[in-house]
Amino acid sequence: MNRLRPLKLALSLSVALLCACQALPTLSGFNAAPASATTGTATSNVEIPMASLPLVERRESLTATGYAVISVQNHRLPAQQRLLAIRAAKLDAYRSLTEQVYGLRMDATATVADMVVQNDTFRSRVEGVIYGATLVSITPSGDDTYETTLSLDKATVQDLRMLYLGQLAAKSK
């Protein structure tokens, strides 16, 4: 049992570090310090060079694609199965956008006995609010799949992140 503890710790730390890199907000345009109401002094803006920003911050918009299989949809009518597949593909694209905006929480567990992996389990979770996404396309992909692409403007991404950071700050008080 004690032999597994360092492996679990190492996996947890590596997943935490990878996830933390995805959800960093941009500092461009933020006030460096709160404005002082008593002295009336103005604050300066902190500007971050574009090359040092994460790749997500350099794009004008985020795009996400979702997929769904028609034949596995739970309905007897083929037309209704197609509509359900389109809806499922759209929800999958929204999930992908949410991952890009807020990051992904990963939990991993591995069981090793006699230097052989016995069980390896990964669980992921994403949570957030997405609004203002634009439906780019709904396309049949092959004979039995739909592909849906959504786009989210960079300004909307910043708004969503600011709301999220505000909620985190309110929770910590």
Backbone as a chain_set.jsonl record, in Angstrom:
{"seq": "MNRLRPLKLALSLSVALLCACQALPTLSGFNAAPASATTGTATSNVEIPMASLPLVERRESLTATGYAVISVQNHRLPAQQRLLAIRAAKLDAYRSLTEQVYGLRMDATATVADMVVQNDTFRSRVEGVIYGATLVSITPSGDDTYETTLSLDKATVQDLRMLYLGQLAAKSK", "coords": {"N": [[0.818, -1.192, 0.0], [1.938, 1.267, 0.809], [3.786, 1.545, -1.184], [2.367, 2.476, -3.366], [1.566, 5.045, -2.787], [3.561, 7.174, -3.361], [3.441, 7.113, -6.173], [0.767, 7.784, -6.739], [0.744, 10.373, -5.665], [2.621, 11.665, -7.311], [1.338, 11.473, -9.821], [-1.0, 12.965, -9.296], [0.065, 15.53, -8.727], [1.304, 16.164, -11.195], [-0.887, 16.242, -12.936], [-2.342, 18.336, -11.774], [-0.59, 20.492, -12.17], [-0.558, 20.614, -14.981], [-3.242, 21.222, -15.548], [-3.546, 23.689, -14.298], [-2.191, 25.462, -15.903], [-3.851, 25.952, -18.039], [-5.955, 27.665, -17.38], [-5.31, 30.349, -16.933], [-5.869, 33.815, -16.543], [-5.75, 36.723, -18.716], [-3.606, 39.493, -18.174], [-3.589, 41.93, -19.365], [-4.635, 45.225, -19.519], [-5.779, 45.234, -16.997], [-6.178, 46.838, -13.849], [-3.377, 47.702, -11.961], [-3.361, 48.258, -9.281], [-5.919, 48.947, -6.856], [-7.952, 51.857, -7.354], [-7.505, 54.777, -5.446], [-9.903, 56.169, -3.476], [-9.801, 58.182, -1.625], [-7.495, 59.723, -2.031], [-7.576, 60.266, -4.716], [-5.869, 59.434, -6.712], [-4.717, 58.126, -9.821], [-4.53, 54.908, -11.372], [-2.098, 52.791, -12.981], [-2.064, 50.829, -15.984], [-1.294, 47.378, -16.454], [0.658, 45.994, -18.879], [1.084, 43.145, -20.82], [3.476, 41.586, -22.838], [2.613, 40.32, -26.086], [3.864, 37.945, -26.946], [4.386, 36.547, -24.619], [1.964, 35.637, -23.717], [-0.461, 32.999, -23.193], [-1.233, 30.619, -25.794], [-3.976, 30.503, -26.3], [-4.818, 33.084, -25.679], [-3.859, 34.639, -27.761], [-5.375, 34.248, -29.985], [-8.117, 35.465, -32.017], [-10.62, 34.442, -31.666], [-12.148, 31.637, -29.987], [-12.551, 28.311, -31.085], [-14.581, 25.398, -31.257], [-15.265, 21.974, -31.744], [-17.816, 19.577, -31.942], [-18.977, 16.168, -31.807], [-21.338, 13.644, -32.766], [-22.96, 10.49, -32.912], [-25.395, 9.251, -35.096], [-26.941, 6.842, -35.172], [-26.971, 5.804, -32.569], [-28.684, 7.318, -31.108], [-31.498, 7.701, -28.993], [-34.238, 7.004, -30.25], [-36.975, 5.962, -32.327], [-37.59, 6.936, -34.862], [-35.874, 7.86, -37.816], [-35.48, 10.583, -38.604], [-35.827, 11.977, -36.215], [-33.722, 10.889, -34.776], [-31.576, 12.013, -36.168], [-31.93, 14.751, -35.522], [-31.571, 14.626, -32.735], [-28.901, 13.803, -32.697], [-27.651, 16.046, -33.78], [-28.183, 17.883, -31.764], [-26.783, 16.653, -29.635], [-24.162, 16.796, -30.647], [-23.805, 19.542, -30.674], [-23.912, 20.103, -27.913], [-21.603, 18.732, -27.16], [-19.692, 20.326, -28.415], [-20.06, 22.696, -26.963], [-19.154, 21.771, -24.477], [-16.469, 21.405, -25.088], [-15.714, 24.077, -25.61], [-16.066, 25.108, -23.041], [-14.065, 23.734, -21.659], [-11.827, 24.945, -22.847], [-12.061, 27.599, -21.992], [-12.23, 27.548, -19.123], [-10.596, 25.462, -18.265], [-9.717, 22.07, -17.332], [-10.574, 19.678, -14.936], [-8.767, 17.055, -13.658], [-8.732, 13.794, -12.356], [-6.724, 11.203, -11.347], [-5.902, 7.767, -10.957], [-3.739, 5.147, -10.247], [-2.963, 1.737, -10.015], [-0.391, -0.285, -8.994], [1.231, -3.356, -8.977], [3.821, -5.502, -8.198], [5.453, -4.194, -10.049], [3.814, -3.954, -12.283], [1.183, -2.456, -13.998], [-1.935, -2.583, -12.644], [-4.434, -1.38, -12.551], [-5.694, 1.494, -14.067], [-7.044, 4.565, -13.854], [-8.821, 7.353, -15.053], [-10.486, 10.374, -14.486], [-12.377, 13.069, -15.593], [-13.51, 16.473, -15.27], [-15.457, 19.24, -16.099], [-16.506, 22.546, -15.553], [-18.556, 25.361, -15.885], [-19.78, 28.482, -17.278], [-21.065, 29.305, -20.4], [-21.695, 31.788, -22.706], [-22.921, 33.578, -25.571], [-21.809, 32.196, -27.707], [-21.218, 31.438, -31.131], [-22.86, 29.67, -33.643], [-21.124, 27.986, -35.983], [-21.063, 25.907, -37.914], [-23.021, 23.057, -38.953], [-22.506, 19.907, -39.829], [-22.867, 16.94, -41.738], [-20.849, 14.155, -41.095], [-19.368, 11.676, -42.603], [-21.381, 8.671, -42.876], [-22.893, 8.339, -40.572], [-22.591, 10.287, -38.604], [-22.64, 13.509, -37.025], [-21.122, 16.714, -37.161], [-20.478, 19.534, -35.288], [-19.631, 22.931, -35.139], [-18.612, 25.53, -33.043], [-18.046, 28.984, -32.223], [-16.357, 31.386, -30.204], [-16.063, 34.668, -29.253], [-13.118, 36.567, -28.439], [-13.369, 38.714, -26.628], [-15.676, 38.019, -25.246], [-14.776, 35.715, -24.007], [-12.951, 36.843, -22.205], [-14.76, 38.266, -20.594], [-16.198, 36.13, -19.458], [-14.183, 34.86, -18.0], [-13.541, 36.885, -16.164], [-15.93, 37.051, -14.703], [-15.857, 34.499, -13.564], [-13.492, 34.624, -12.013], [-14.293, 36.614, -10.245], [-16.325, 35.264, -8.871], [-14.792, 33.275, -7.616], [-13.259, 34.874, -5.901], [-15.244, 35.903, -4.26], [-16.135, 33.584, -2.993], [-13.902, 32.922, -1.472], [-13.859, 34.721, 0.558]], "CA": [[0.0, 0.0, 0.0], [2.809, 2.434, 0.872], [4.495, 1.677, -2.453], [1.499, 3.163, -4.315], [1.357, 6.436, -2.385], [4.368, 8.121, -4.14], [2.965, 7.142, -7.556], [-0.474, 8.569, -6.748], [1.107, 11.755, -5.414], [3.274, 12.179, -8.512], [0.305, 11.631, -10.847], [-1.881, 14.071, -8.902], [0.782, 16.788, -8.9], [1.517, 16.449, -12.617], [-2.179, 16.619, -13.506], [-2.674, 19.658, -11.245], [0.243, 21.477, -12.853], [-1.01, 20.737, -16.362], [-4.548, 21.883, -15.563], [-3.423, 25.072, -13.849], [-1.668, 26.272, -16.995], [-4.877, 26.225, -19.03], [-7.002, 28.57, -16.937], [-4.763, 31.613, -16.476], [-6.455, 34.956, -17.227], [-4.843, 37.714, -19.262], [-3.446, 40.64, -17.3], [-3.602, 43.142, -20.165], [-5.753, 46.115, -19.281], [-6.233, 45.197, -15.606], [-5.537, 47.823, -12.99], [-2.336, 47.096, -11.138], [-3.768, 48.437, -7.889], [-7.2, 49.623, -6.823], [-7.893, 53.321, -7.306], [-7.718, 55.291, -4.1], [-11.001, 57.125, -3.483], [-9.505, 59.294, -0.723], [-6.454, 60.586, -2.574], [-7.909, 60.6, -6.088], [-4.791, 59.088, -7.622], [-5.07, 57.172, -10.873], [-3.667, 53.722, -11.411], [-1.581, 52.466, -14.306], [-2.42, 49.511, -16.5], [-0.196, 46.45, -16.646], [0.606, 45.439, -20.225], [1.877, 41.942, -20.981], [3.799, 41.389, -24.249], [1.814, 39.284, -26.738], [4.617, 36.688, -27.059], [4.389, 35.815, -23.363], [0.617, 35.172, -23.414], [-0.776, 31.645, -23.663], [-1.701, 30.551, -27.179], [-5.407, 30.786, -26.316], [-5.013, 34.527, -25.597], [-3.417, 35.282, -28.997], [-6.371, 34.07, -31.037], [-9.233, 36.397, -31.984], [-11.781, 33.723, -31.137], [-11.963, 30.213, -29.723], [-13.469, 27.447, -31.822], [-14.689, 24.055, -30.702], [-16.041, 21.063, -32.583], [-18.431, 18.464, -31.233], [-19.397, 15.064, -32.675], [-22.337, 12.712, -32.231], [-23.347, 9.42, -33.828], [-26.845, 9.265, -35.32], [-27.605, 5.558, -34.927], [-27.078, 5.473, -31.145], [-29.658, 8.199, -30.469], [-32.604, 6.92, -28.452], [-35.544, 7.257, -30.862], [-37.231, 4.987, -33.394], [-37.672, 7.616, -36.159], [-34.556, 8.329, -38.277], [-35.405, 12.043, -38.604], [-35.642, 12.392, -34.823], [-32.356, 10.498, -34.412], [-30.673, 13.029, -36.729], [-32.062, 15.958, -34.702], [-30.923, 14.363, -31.445], [-27.453, 13.771, -32.928], [-27.216, 17.436, -33.94], [-28.205, 18.471, -30.419], [-25.676, 16.075, -28.86], [-22.913, 17.336, -31.184], [-23.728, 20.934, -30.211], [-23.547, 20.054, -26.492], [-20.204, 18.323, -27.096], [-18.902, 21.509, -28.771], [-20.109, 23.59, -25.799], [-18.261, 21.197, -23.471], [-15.109, 21.699, -25.523], [-15.481, 25.502, -25.359], [-15.945, 25.279, -21.591], [-12.717, 23.265, -21.313], [-10.85, 25.934, -23.292], [-12.189, 28.828, -21.202], [-12.024, 27.347, -17.689], [-9.681, 24.376, -17.961], [-10.279, 20.746, -17.083], [-10.118, 19.052, -13.693], [-8.467, 15.637, -13.881], [-8.388, 12.94, -11.234], [-6.116, 9.983, -11.877], [-5.502, 6.763, -9.995], [-3.078, 3.994, -10.847], [-2.61, 0.677, -9.078], [0.749, -1.04, -9.498], [1.649, -4.469, -8.133], [4.96, -6.216, -8.797], [5.917, -3.382, -11.18], [2.881, -4.094, -13.396], [-0.019, -1.656, -13.777], [-3.118, -3.419, -12.496], [-5.617, -0.584, -12.821], [-5.363, 2.872, -14.382], [-8.33, 5.231, -13.995], [-8.815, 8.797, -15.22], [-11.791, 11.022, -14.477], [-12.248, 14.5, -15.846], [-14.709, 17.25, -15.017], [-15.394, 20.634, -16.515], [-17.643, 23.283, -15.034], [-18.497, 26.77, -16.221], [-20.899, 29.085, -18.001], [-20.711, 29.815, -21.72], [-22.741, 32.529, -23.408], [-22.443, 34.327, -26.724], [-21.154, 31.364, -28.714], [-21.819, 31.495, -32.46], [-22.885, 28.401, -34.362], [-20.397, 28.155, -37.237], [-21.527, 24.926, -38.901], [-23.539, 21.728, -38.619], [-22.135, 19.169, -41.036], [-22.782, 15.48, -41.644], [-19.489, 13.663, -41.24], [-19.55, 10.256, -42.878], [-22.768, 8.242, -43.031], [-23.62, 8.179, -39.319], [-22.076, 11.224, -37.605], [-22.749, 14.95, -37.246], [-20.051, 17.546, -36.621], [-20.944, 20.889, -35.037], [-18.55, 23.829, -34.761], [-19.001, 26.772, -32.385], [-16.994, 29.974, -32.077], [-16.571, 32.289, -29.084], [-15.233, 35.851, -29.404], [-12.118, 36.757, -27.386], [-13.893, 39.635, -25.612], [-16.613, 37.248, -24.432], [-13.946, 34.835, -23.173], [-12.446, 37.66, -21.104], [-15.897, 38.524, -19.697], [-16.485, 34.893, -18.724], [-13.108, 34.643, -17.025], [-13.663, 37.884, -15.096], [-17.036, 36.594, -13.86], [-15.385, 33.331, -12.827], [-12.545, 35.076, -10.996], [-15.085, 37.313, -9.241], [-16.982, 34.25, -8.055], [-13.766, 32.649, -6.761], [-12.888, 35.827, -4.865], [-16.363, 35.996, -3.331], [-16.148, 32.345, -2.222], [-12.764, 32.85, -0.555], [-14.05, 35.675, 1.677]], "C": [[0.868, 1.265, 0.0], [3.597, 2.627, -0.412], [3.681, 2.473, -3.458], [1.365, 4.651, -4.01], [2.246, 7.418, -3.173], [3.896, 8.217, -5.595], [1.696, 7.967, -7.671], [-0.172, 10.051, -6.558], [1.73, 12.378, -6.656], [2.255, 12.405, -9.626], [-0.594, 12.818, -10.533], [-1.206, 15.417, -9.121], [0.971, 17.138, -10.361], [0.214, 16.862, -13.285], [-2.569, 18.017, -13.037], [-1.867, 20.744, -11.942], [-0.209, 21.687, -14.288], [-2.329, 21.487, -16.443], [-4.439, 23.352, -15.191], [-2.949, 25.983, -14.965], [-2.754, 26.671, -17.987], [-5.799, 27.353, -18.633], [-6.482, 29.923, -16.457], [-5.406, 32.77, -17.229], [-5.381, 35.881, -17.766], [-4.765, 38.893, -18.309], [-3.49, 41.952, -18.055], [-4.838, 43.973, -19.868], [-6.279, 46.089, -17.856], [-5.533, 46.307, -14.842], [-4.534, 47.124, -12.091], [-2.677, 47.198, -9.663], [-5.114, 49.132, -7.89], [-7.037, 51.134, -6.721], [-8.217, 53.786, -5.898], [-8.778, 56.382, -4.146], [-10.656, 58.345, -2.631], [-8.467, 60.241, -1.306], [-6.734, 61.001, -3.998], [-6.807, 60.282, -7.071], [-5.247, 58.042, -8.618], [-4.1, 56.001, -10.827], [-3.196, 53.493, -12.835], [-2.015, 51.065, -14.695], [-1.165, 48.667, -16.672], [-0.345, 45.854, -18.036], [1.566, 44.255, -20.316], [2.201, 41.795, -22.466], [3.047, 40.196, -24.833], [2.548, 37.944, -26.794], [4.58, 35.878, -25.765], [3.002, 35.312, -22.959], [0.427, 33.735, -23.866], [-1.364, 31.701, -25.064], [-3.18, 30.898, -27.287], [-5.657, 32.295, -26.352], [-4.636, 35.235, -26.894], [-4.439, 35.169, -30.116], [-7.481, 35.097, -30.89], [-10.496, 35.739, -31.445], [-11.394, 32.274, -30.873], [-12.957, 29.451, -30.584], [-13.44, 26.065, -31.184], [-15.592, 23.239, -31.609], [-16.552, 19.914, -31.737], [-18.932, 17.429, -32.224], [-20.459, 14.229, -31.977], [-22.727, 11.724, -33.324], [-24.872, 9.366, -33.904], [-27.499, 7.982, -34.825], [-27.758, 5.208, -33.443], [-28.084, 6.354, -30.409], [-30.927, 7.406, -30.148], [-33.951, 7.378, -29.019], [-35.714, 6.305, -32.032], [-37.28, 5.633, -34.771], [-36.301, 8.151, -36.577], [-34.414, 9.856, -38.259], [-35.162, 12.57, -37.183], [-34.248, 12.019, -34.327], [-31.352, 11.524, -34.939], [-30.722, 14.314, -35.89], [-31.392, 15.793, -33.335], [-29.399, 14.334, -31.578], [-26.902, 15.185, -33.096], [-27.16, 18.114, -32.573], [-27.043, 17.956, -29.572], [-24.331, 16.618, -29.341], [-22.719, 18.783, -30.729], [-23.328, 20.986, -28.731], [-22.083, 19.642, -26.312], [-19.293, 19.501, -27.447], [-18.907, 22.526, -27.63], [-19.196, 23.08, -24.681], [-16.808, 21.524, -23.814], [-14.761, 23.179, -25.326], [-15.265, 25.758, -23.868], [-14.573, 24.827, -21.106], [-11.671, 24.312, -21.681], [-10.883, 27.199, -22.438], [-11.752, 28.614, -19.763], [-10.987, 26.29, -17.336], [-10.437, 23.109, -17.604], [-9.712, 20.203, -15.784], [-9.956, 17.556, -13.952], [-8.154, 14.972, -12.552], [-7.864, 11.64, -11.812], [-5.708, 9.065, -10.74], [-4.855, 5.609, -10.758], [-2.719, 3.0, -9.748], [-1.508, -0.161, -9.713], [1.082, -2.129, -8.49], [2.734, -5.24, -8.872], [5.428, -5.546, -10.086], [5.066, -3.562, -12.441], [1.635, -3.275, -13.063], [-1.221, -2.585, -13.754], [-4.384, -2.662, -12.905], [-5.18, 0.862, -13.042], [-6.669, 3.596, -14.694], [-8.132, 6.732, -14.099], [-10.252, 9.289, -15.21], [-11.562, 12.501, -14.722], [-13.584, 15.181, -15.588], [-14.458, 18.673, -15.482], [-16.658, 21.31, -16.013], [-17.485, 24.747, -15.401], [-19.743, 27.215, -16.948], [-20.369, 29.611, -19.326], [-21.914, 30.568, -22.267], [-22.109, 33.239, -24.595], [-21.727, 33.507, -27.77], [-21.935, 31.44, -30.025], [-21.733, 30.12, -33.104], [-22.259, 28.613, -35.736], [-20.919, 27.19, -38.298], [-22.101, 23.69, -38.233], [-23.365, 20.913, -39.887], [-22.222, 17.674, -40.8], [-21.34, 15.052, -41.907], [-19.572, 12.144, -41.411], [-21.036, 9.938, -43.0], [-23.564, 8.34, -41.74], [-23.202, 9.16, -38.227], [-22.373, 12.661, -38.016], [-21.604, 15.644, -36.535], [-20.607, 18.959, -36.468], [-19.776, 21.737, -34.554], [-19.139, 25.116, -34.198], [-17.791, 27.69, -32.29], [-17.366, 30.919, -30.943], [-15.566, 33.426, -29.195], [-14.308, 36.034, -28.201], [-12.613, 37.684, -26.272], [-14.872, 38.913, -24.687], [-15.863, 36.302, -23.512], [-13.418, 35.613, -21.974], [-13.551, 37.968, -20.1], [-16.194, 37.3, -18.835], [-15.428, 34.638, -17.66], [-13.185, 35.639, -15.868], [-14.809, 37.505, -14.152], [-16.602, 35.432, -12.979], [-14.436, 33.738, -11.706], [-13.26, 35.848, -9.891], [-15.801, 36.354, -8.312], [-15.991, 33.563, -7.113], [-13.384, 33.573, -5.624], [-13.993, 35.949, -3.817], [-16.438, 34.754, -2.437], [-15.052, 32.323, -1.168], [-12.913, 33.799, 0.634], [-14.827, 35.089, 2.79]], "O": [[0.575, 2.22, -0.719], [4.032, 3.739, -0.711], [4.267, 3.1, -4.341], [1.076, 5.436, -4.913], [1.724, 8.435, -3.628], [3.948, 9.295, -6.187], [1.558, 8.766, -8.598], [-0.772, 10.894, -7.224], [1.396, 13.508, -7.012], [2.306, 13.429, -10.307], [-0.916, 13.598, -11.429], [-1.825, 16.345, -9.641], [0.814, 18.3, -10.737], [0.22, 17.757, -14.13], [-3.078, 18.808, -13.832], [-2.404, 21.802, -12.271], [-0.24, 22.822, -14.765], [-2.507, 22.316, -17.336], [-5.179, 24.178, -15.727], [-3.278, 27.169, -14.969], [-2.582, 27.651, -18.712], [-6.395, 27.965, -19.519], [-7.142, 30.582, -15.654], [-5.487, 32.716, -18.456], [-4.232, 35.83, -17.326], [-5.77, 39.255, -17.697], [-3.431, 43.009, -17.428], [-5.961, 43.477, -19.957], [-7.17, 46.876, -17.535], [-4.404, 46.67, -15.17], [-4.824, 46.069, -11.528], [-2.319, 46.318, -8.879], [-5.429, 49.847, -8.842], [-6.106, 51.629, -6.086], [-9.106, 53.242, -5.242], [-8.575, 57.413, -4.788], [-11.168, 59.435, -2.887], [-8.555, 61.45, -1.093], [-6.184, 62.001, -4.459], [-6.81, 60.819, -8.179], [-6.064, 57.178, -8.299], [-2.991, 56.111, -10.304], [-3.829, 53.952, -13.786], [-2.296, 50.225, -13.84], [-0.098, 49.188, -16.997], [-1.381, 45.264, -18.341], [2.73, 44.363, -19.93], [1.29, 41.87, -23.29], [2.864, 39.182, -24.16], [1.906, 36.898, -26.698], [4.727, 34.656, -25.8], [2.88, 34.621, -21.948], [1.076, 33.291, -24.814], [-1.926, 32.719, -25.469], [-3.597, 31.522, -28.263], [-6.611, 32.743, -26.989], [-5.076, 36.366, -27.1], [-4.375, 35.915, -31.093], [-7.766, 35.555, -29.783], [-11.339, 36.4, -30.84], [-10.443, 31.753, -31.454], [-14.084, 29.904, -30.786], [-12.422, 25.626, -30.648], [-16.56, 23.752, -32.169], [-15.823, 19.348, -30.922], [-19.276, 17.768, -33.356], [-20.474, 14.12, -30.751], [-22.813, 12.075, -34.501], [-25.552, 9.428, -32.88], [-28.512, 8.035, -34.128], [-28.605, 4.385, -33.1], [-28.316, 6.161, -29.215], [-31.365, 6.559, -30.926], [-34.713, 8.062, -28.336], [-34.738, 5.888, -32.655], [-37.035, 4.952, -35.767], [-35.634, 8.821, -35.788], [-33.343, 10.369, -37.935], [-34.381, 13.501, -36.985], [-33.656, 12.756, -33.539], [-30.392, 11.867, -34.249], [-29.682, 14.897, -35.584], [-30.731, 16.707, -32.844], [-28.687, 14.786, -30.681], [-25.812, 15.489, -32.611], [-26.207, 18.83, -32.264], [-26.391, 18.731, -28.872], [-23.447, 16.875, -28.524], [-21.599, 19.2, -30.434], [-22.505, 21.812, -28.339], [-21.401, 20.144, -25.418], [-18.233, 19.66, -26.841], [-17.884, 23.152, -27.354], [-18.537, 23.875, -24.01], [-16.018, 21.875, -22.938], [-13.644, 23.504, -24.923], [-14.387, 26.531, -23.483], [-13.982, 25.468, -20.237], [-10.732, 24.546, -20.92], [-9.841, 27.804, -22.19], [-10.982, 29.412, -19.229], [-10.542, 26.238, -16.189], [-11.668, 23.098, -17.583], [-8.503, 20.261, -15.558], [-10.883, 16.884, -14.405], [-7.412, 15.51, -11.729], [-8.501, 11.044, -12.68], [-5.231, 9.514, -9.698], [-5.367, 5.159, -11.783], [-2.231, 3.382, -8.684], [-1.663, -0.681, -10.818], [1.202, -1.863, -7.294], [2.571, -5.586, -10.042], [5.753, -6.208, -11.072], [5.554, -3.341, -13.549], [1.092, -3.39, -11.964], [-1.493, -3.289, -14.727], [-5.286, -3.227, -13.522], [-4.375, 1.389, -12.274], [-7.332, 3.281, -15.682], [-7.37, 7.319, -13.331], [-11.126, 8.698, -15.844], [-10.668, 13.11, -14.136], [-14.644, 14.561, -15.673], [-13.379, 19.231, -15.28], [-17.742, 20.727, -16.041], [-16.404, 25.314, -15.248], [-20.65, 26.421, -17.202], [-19.34, 30.286, -19.365], [-23.026, 30.041, -22.287], [-20.901, 33.472, -24.617], [-21.086, 34.077, -28.653], [-23.165, 31.498, -30.023], [-20.678, 29.486, -33.112], [-22.808, 29.342, -36.562], [-21.186, 27.587, -39.432], [-21.73, 23.325, -37.117], [-24.001, 21.193, -40.904], [-21.719, 17.173, -39.794], [-20.698, 15.538, -42.837], [-19.823, 11.422, -40.447], [-21.852, 10.837, -43.205], [-24.792, 8.416, -41.788], [-23.432, 8.9, -37.046], [-22.361, 12.994, -39.201], [-21.171, 15.229, -35.46], [-21.149, 19.518, -37.421], [-19.022, 21.324, -33.672], [-20.039, 25.715, -34.787], [-16.65, 27.229, -32.278], [-18.542, 31.222, -30.739], [-14.358, 33.19, -29.229], [-14.675, 35.696, -27.075], [-12.309, 37.461, -25.1], [-14.893, 39.166, -23.482], [-16.262, 36.103, -22.364], [-13.432, 35.107, -20.852], [-13.318, 37.936, -18.891], [-16.415, 37.42, -17.63], [-15.753, 34.243, -16.54], [-12.924, 35.279, -14.72], [-14.671, 37.625, -12.935], [-16.935, 35.382, -11.795], [-14.559, 33.256, -10.579], [-12.878, 35.752, -8.725], [-15.881, 36.591, -7.107], [-16.309, 33.301, -5.953], [-13.2, 33.118, -4.495], [-13.711, 36.081, -2.626], [-16.767, 34.86, -1.255], [-15.245, 31.768, -0.086], [-12.172, 33.689, 1.611], [-15.07, 35.76, 3.793]]}, "num_chains": 1, "name": "protein.A"}
